[in-house]
Amino acid sequence: MLSIWQSYVPYHVACDLVLYPHADPVGREQRFEAVALFADVSGFTAISEALVATGKSGAEELTTIFNAYFEPVIDLIQSYGGTASGWFSATLP
């Protein structure tokens, strides 16, 4: 059941829903420390524009590069019980 919830809500919320399935989820409150990471990938705009211009294969290569860059960061965040919740770039197609 946990894996179903994890597709839609952060891990700590999914655990709470699984542990207390009959409790009303509305109004539950959890407080915890949070950290935001902002990273600027040098040259990313030029690389993304060049790869995307080549079509589908270029977009797939961009995804591969993006995943290789961020997977170690995500693994580290998750090893401390954290959640990587979103990404933003002005150049992503």
Secondary structure, 3 states (H helix, E strand, C coil): CHHHHHCCCCHHHHHHHHHCCCCCCCCCCCCCCCCCCCCCCCCHHHHHHHHHHCCHHHHHHHHHHHHHHHHHHHHHHHHCCCCCCCCCCCCCC
